[in-house]
Amino acid sequence: MAAGSKDAAILINLSPGTYTAVVSGSGGSTGIALVNVYEVP
């Protein structure tokens, strides 16, 4: 990501299963969120 980018990323190890992503805005703001999930070899 470029320096100063407002993008975010997290890398975690999860067991196989079903998960839910909860996304919220800062200060109760609203908008559109895009969540991508990838399998990393």
C-alpha distance matrix in Angstrom:
0.0 3.8 6.6 8.5 6.4 9.0 7.4 8.8 9.4 12.7 14.3 18.1 21.3 23.5 27.0 27.8 28.8 28.1 25.6 24.9 21.7 22.6 20.4 21.6 20.9 21.2 24.8 26.1 24.1 23.8 21.5 19.9 17.6 16.1 16.0 15.2 16.8 16.6 19.0 17.6 20.4
3.8 0.0 3.8 6.2 5.4 9.0 9.0 11.2 12.6 15.9 17.8 21.6 24.8 27.1 30.7 31.5 32.4 31.6 29.0 28.0 24.7 25.2 22.5 23.3 22.0 21.8 25.2 26.8 24.7 24.6 22.4 21.2 19.4 18.4 18.9 18.4 20.4 20.3 22.7 21.3 23.9
6.6 3.8 0.0 3.8 5.5 9.0 10.1 11.9 13.8 16.8 18.9 22.6 26.0 28.5 32.1 33.3 34.2 33.4 30.5 29.5 26.0 26.1 23.3 23.6 22.0 21.2 24.4 26.5 24.6 25.1 23.3 22.8 21.1 20.6 21.0 21.0 22.7 22.9 25.2 23.6 26.2
8.5 6.2 3.8 0.0 3.8 6.5 8.9 11.1 13.8 17.0 19.7 23.2 26.8 29.0 32.6 33.8 34.3 33.1 30.0 28.5 24.9 24.4 21.4 21.2 19.2 18.1 21.1 23.3 21.3 22.1 20.7 20.6 19.3 19.4 20.3 20.9 23.0 23.8 26.4 25.3 28.2
6.4 5.4 5.5 3.8 0.0 3.8 5.4 8.3 11.1 14.7 17.5 21.0 24.6 26.4 30.0 30.9 31.3 29.9 26.9 25.4 21.7 21.6 18.5 18.7 17.0 16.6 19.9 21.6 19.4 19.7 17.8 17.3 15.8 15.7 16.7 17.3 19.6 20.6 23.4 22.6 25.8
9.0 9.0 9.0 6.5 3.8 0.0 3.8 6.5 10.1 13.5 16.9 20.0 23.6 25.1 28.7 29.5 29.5 27.8 24.6 22.7 19.0 18.3 15.1 15.0 13.2 12.8 16.2 17.8 15.8 16.2 14.6 14.4 12.9 13.5 14.6 16.0 18.5 20.1 23.1 22.8 26.3
7.4 9.0 10.1 8.9 5.4 3.8 0.0 3.8 7.0 10.6 13.8 17.0 20.5 21.9 25.4 26.1 26.1 24.6 21.6 20.0 16.4 16.4 13.6 14.4 13.5 14.0 17.7 18.7 16.8 16.5 14.5 13.4 11.2 10.9 11.4 12.4 14.8 16.3 19.4 19.2 22.7
8.8 11.2 11.9 11.1 8.3 6.5 3.8 0.0 3.8 7.0 10.5 13.5 17.1 18.6 22.2 23.2 23.4 22.1 18.9 17.6 14.1 14.4 12.1 13.3 13.3 13.8 17.5 18.5 17.3 17.2 15.7 14.5 11.5 11.1 10.5 11.3 13.0 14.5 17.3 17.1 20.7
9.4 12.6 13.8 13.8 11.1 10.1 7.0 3.8 0.0 3.8 6.8 10.1 13.6 15.3 18.9 20.0 20.6 19.8 16.9 16.3 13.3 14.4 13.1 15.1 15.8 16.7 20.4 21.1 20.2 19.8 18.2 16.5 13.1 11.8 10.0 9.8 10.4 11.5 13.9 13.5 17.0
12.7 15.9 16.8 17.0 14.7 13.5 10.6 7.0 3.8 0.0 3.8 6.5 10.2 12.0 15.7 17.3 18.1 17.7 14.9 14.9 12.3 13.8 13.4 15.8 17.2 18.0 21.5 22.2 21.8 21.5 20.4 18.6 15.0 13.8 11.1 10.8 10.1 11.0 12.6 12.2 15.6
14.3 17.8 18.9 19.7 17.5 16.9 13.8 10.5 6.8 3.8 0.0 3.8 7.1 9.7 13.3 15.1 16.6 17.0 14.8 15.7 13.9 16.1 16.4 19.0 20.7 21.7 25.2 25.7 25.5 25.0 23.7 21.7 17.9 16.2 13.1 11.7 9.9 9.7 10.2 9.3 12.3
18.1 21.6 22.6 23.2 21.0 20.0 17.0 13.5 10.1 6.5 3.8 0.0 3.8 6.3 10.1 12.4 14.0 14.8 12.8 14.4 13.4 15.7 16.8 19.6 21.9 23.0 26.2 26.5 26.7 26.2 25.2 23.3 19.5 17.9 14.4 13.3 10.8 10.8 10.5 10.1 12.7
21.3 24.8 26.0 26.8 24.6 23.6 20.5 17.1 13.6 10.2 7.1 3.8 0.0 3.8 6.9 9.7 11.9 13.6 12.6 15.0 15.0 17.8 19.4 22.5 25.0 26.3 29.4 29.4 29.8 29.1 28.1 25.9 22.2 20.3 16.6 15.1 11.9 11.3 9.8 9.6 11.4
23.5 27.1 28.5 29.0 26.4 25.1 21.9 18.6 15.3 12.0 9.7 6.3 3.8 0.0 3.8 6.4 8.2 10.1 9.5 12.4 13.2 16.2 18.5 21.7 24.7 26.4 29.3 28.9 29.4 28.4 27.5 25.3 21.6 19.8 16.0 14.8 11.4 11.5 10.1 11.3 13.1
27.0 30.7 32.1 32.6 30.0 28.7 25.4 22.2 18.9 15.7 13.3 10.1 6.9 3.8 0.0 3.8 6.3 9.3 10.0 13.6 15.3 18.4 21.1 24.4 27.6 29.4 32.2 31.5 32.1 31.0 30.1 27.8 24.2 22.4 18.6 17.2 13.6 13.5 11.6 13.1 14.2
27.8 31.5 33.3 33.8 30.9 29.5 26.1 23.2 20.0 17.3 15.1 12.4 9.7 6.4 3.8 0.0 3.8 7.2 9.2 13.0 15.1 18.5 21.3 24.8 28.1 30.3 33.2 32.1 32.4 30.8 29.7 27.1 23.7 21.6 17.9 16.3 12.7 12.7 10.8 13.2 14.2
28.8 32.4 34.2 34.3 31.3 29.5 26.1 23.4 20.6 18.1 16.6 14.0 11.9 8.2 6.3 3.8 0.0 3.8 6.6 10.3 13.1 16.4 19.5 23.0 26.4 28.9 31.5 30.0 30.6 28.8 27.9 25.4 22.2 20.5 17.0 16.1 13.0 13.9 12.9 15.9 17.4
28.1 31.6 33.4 33.1 29.9 27.8 24.6 22.1 19.8 17.7 17.0 14.8 13.6 10.1 9.3 7.2 3.8 0.0 3.8 7.1 10.3 13.5 16.6 20.1 23.6 26.3 28.8 27.0 27.5 25.6 24.8 22.3 19.4 18.0 14.7 14.5 12.1 13.9 14.0 17.2 19.3
25.6 29.0 30.5 30.0 26.9 24.6 21.6 18.9 16.9 14.9 14.8 12.8 12.6 9.5 10.0 9.2 6.6 3.8 0.0 3.8 6.7 9.9 13.1 16.5 20.0 22.6 25.1 23.5 24.1 22.4 21.8 19.6 16.5 15.5 12.2 12.6 10.6 13.2 14.0 16.9 19.5
24.9 28.0 29.5 28.5 25.4 22.7 20.0 17.6 16.3 14.9 15.7 14.4 15.0 12.4 13.6 13.0 10.3 7.1 3.8 0.0 3.8 6.4 9.8 13.1 16.7 19.5 21.8 20.0 20.5 18.8 18.4 16.4 13.7 13.3 10.6 12.1 11.3 14.6 16.1 19.0 22.0
21.7 24.7 26.0 24.9 21.7 19.0 16.4 14.1 13.3 12.3 13.9 13.4 15.0 13.2 15.3 15.1 13.1 10.3 6.7 3.8 0.0 3.8 6.4 10.0 13.4 16.2 18.8 17.2 17.5 15.9 15.3 13.5 10.4 10.4 7.8 10.1 10.1 13.7 15.9 18.3 21.7
22.6 25.2 26.1 24.4 21.6 18.3 16.4 14.4 14.4 13.8 16.1 15.7 17.8 16.2 18.4 18.5 16.4 13.5 9.9 6.4 3.8 0.0 3.8 6.7 10.4 13.1 15.4 13.7 14.3 13.1 13.3 12.3 9.9 11.2 9.7 12.8 13.4 17.1 19.5 21.6 25.1
20.4 22.5 23.3 21.4 18.5 15.1 13.6 12.1 13.1 13.4 16.4 16.8 19.4 18.5 21.1 21.3 19.5 16.6 13.1 9.8 6.4 3.8 0.0 3.8 7.0 10.0 12.7 11.2 11.2 10.0 10.0 9.4 7.1 9.3 8.8 12.3 13.9 17.5 20.4 22.2 25.9
21.6 23.3 23.6 21.2 18.7 15.0 14.4 13.3 15.1 15.8 19.0 19.6 22.5 21.7 24.4 24.8 23.0 20.1 16.5 13.1 10.0 6.7 3.8 0.0 3.8 6.8 9.0 7.4 7.8 7.6 8.8 9.7 8.7 11.7 12.1 15.7 17.5 21.1 24.0 25.6 29.3
20.9 22.0 22.0 19.2 17.0 13.2 13.5 13.3 15.8 17.2 20.7 21.9 25.0 24.7 27.6 28.1 26.4 23.6 20.0 16.7 13.4 10.4 7.0 3.8 0.0 3.8 6.3 5.5 4.8 5.7 7.3 9.3 9.2 12.7 13.8 17.4 19.7 23.1 26.2 27.5 31.3
21.2 21.8 21.2 18.1 16.6 12.8 14.0 13.8 16.7 18.0 21.7 23.0 26.3 26.4 29.4 30.3 28.9 26.3 22.6 19.5 16.2 13.1 10.0 6.8 3.8 0.0 3.8 5.5 5.7 8.3 10.3 12.6 12.5 15.7 16.7 20.1 22.2 25.3 28.3 29.2 32.9
24.8 25.2 24.4 21.1 19.9 16.2 17.7 17.5 20.4 21.5 25.2 26.2 29.4 29.3 32.2 33.2 31.5 28.8 25.1 21.8 18.8 15.4 12.7 9.0 6.3 3.8 0.0 3.8 5.5 9.1 12.0 15.0 15.5 18.9 20.0 23.5 25.6 28.9 31.8 32.8 36.5
26.1 26.8 26.5 23.3 21.6 17.8 18.7 18.5 21.1 22.2 25.7 26.5 29.4 28.9 31.5 32.1 30.0 27.0 23.5 20.0 17.2 13.7 11.2 7.4 5.5 5.5 3.8 0.0 3.8 6.6 10.1 13.1 14.0 17.6 18.9 22.6 24.8 28.3 31.3 32.7 36.4
24.1 24.7 24.6 21.3 19.4 15.8 16.8 17.3 20.2 21.8 25.5 26.7 29.8 29.4 32.1 32.4 30.6 27.5 24.1 20.5 17.5 14.3 11.2 7.8 4.8 5.7 5.5 3.8 0.0 3.8 7.0 10.4 11.9 15.6 17.6 21.2 23.9 27.3 30.5 31.9 35.7
23.8 24.6 25.1 22.1 19.7 16.2 16.5 17.2 19.8 21.5 25.0 26.2 29.1 28.4 31.0 30.8 28.8 25.6 22.4 18.8 15.9 13.1 10.0 7.6 5.7 8.3 9.1 6.6 3.8 0.0 3.8 7.2 9.3 13.1 15.4 19.1 21.9 25.4 28.8 30.5 34.3
21.5 22.4 23.3 20.7 17.8 14.6 14.5 15.7 18.2 20.4 23.7 25.2 28.1 27.5 30.1 29.7 27.9 24.8 21.8 18.4 15.3 13.3 10.0 8.8 7.3 10.3 12.0 10.1 7.0 3.8 0.0 3.8 6.7 10.2 13.1 16.6 19.8 23.1 26.7 28.4 32.2
19.9 21.2 22.8 20.6 17.3 14.4 13.4 14.5 16.5 18.6 21.7 23.3 25.9 25.3 27.8 27.1 25.4 22.3 19.6 16.4 13.5 12.3 9.4 9.7 9.3 12.6 15.0 13.1 10.4 7.2 3.8 0.0 3.8 6.8 10.0 13.3 16.7 19.9 23.6 25.5 29.2
17.6 19.4 21.1 19.3 15.8 12.9 11.2 11.5 13.1 15.0 17.9 19.5 22.2 21.6 24.2 23.7 22.2 19.4 16.5 13.7 10.4 9.9 7.1 8.7 9.2 12.5 15.5 14.0 11.9 9.3 6.7 3.8 0.0 3.8 6.4 9.9 13.1 16.4 20.0 21.9 25.6
16.1 18.4 20.6 19.4 15.7 13.5 10.9 11.1 11.8 13.8 16.2 17.9 20.3 19.8 22.4 21.6 20.5 18.0 15.5 13.3 10.4 11.2 9.3 11.7 12.7 15.7 18.9 17.6 15.6 13.1 10.2 6.8 3.8 0.0 3.8 6.6 10.1 13.2 16.9 18.8 22.5
16.0 18.9 21.0 20.3 16.7 14.6 11.4 10.5 10.0 11.1 13.1 14.4 16.6 16.0 18.6 17.9 17.0 14.7 12.2 10.6 7.8 9.7 8.8 12.1 13.8 16.7 20.0 18.9 17.6 15.4 13.1 10.0 6.4 3.8 0.0 3.8 6.7 10.1 13.6 15.7 19.4
15.2 18.4 21.0 20.9 17.3 16.0 12.4 11.3 9.8 10.8 11.7 13.3 15.1 14.8 17.2 16.3 16.1 14.5 12.6 12.1 10.1 12.8 12.3 15.7 17.4 20.1 23.5 22.6 21.2 19.1 16.6 13.3 9.9 6.6 3.8 0.0 3.8 6.6 10.3 12.4 16.0
16.8 20.4 22.7 23.0 19.6 18.5 14.8 13.0 10.4 10.1 9.9 10.8 11.9 11.4 13.6 12.7 13.0 12.1 10.6 11.3 10.1 13.4 13.9 17.5 19.7 22.2 25.6 24.8 23.9 21.9 19.8 16.7 13.1 10.1 6.7 3.8 0.0 3.8 7.0 9.6 13.1
16.6 20.3 22.9 23.8 20.6 20.1 16.3 14.5 11.5 11.0 9.7 10.8 11.3 11.5 13.5 12.7 13.9 13.9 13.2 14.6 13.7 17.1 17.5 21.1 23.1 25.3 28.9 28.3 27.3 25.4 23.1 19.9 16.4 13.2 10.1 6.6 3.8 0.0 3.8 6.2 9.5
19.0 22.7 25.2 26.4 23.4 23.1 19.4 17.3 13.9 12.6 10.2 10.5 9.8 10.1 11.6 10.8 12.9 14.0 14.0 16.1 15.9 19.5 20.4 24.0 26.2 28.3 31.8 31.3 30.5 28.8 26.7 23.6 20.0 16.9 13.6 10.3 7.0 3.8 0.0 3.8 6.4
17.6 21.3 23.6 25.3 22.6 22.8 19.2 17.1 13.5 12.2 9.3 10.1 9.6 11.3 13.1 13.2 15.9 17.2 16.9 19.0 18.3 21.6 22.2 25.6 27.5 29.2 32.8 32.7 31.9 30.5 28.4 25.5 21.9 18.8 15.7 12.4 9.6 6.2 3.8 0.0 3.8
20.4 23.9 26.2 28.2 25.8 26.3 22.7 20.7 17.0 15.6 12.3 12.7 11.4 13.1 14.2 14.2 17.4 19.3 19.5 22.0 21.7 25.1 25.9 29.3 31.3 32.9 36.5 36.4 35.7 34.3 32.2 29.2 25.6 22.5 19.4 16.0 13.1 9.5 6.4 3.8 0.0
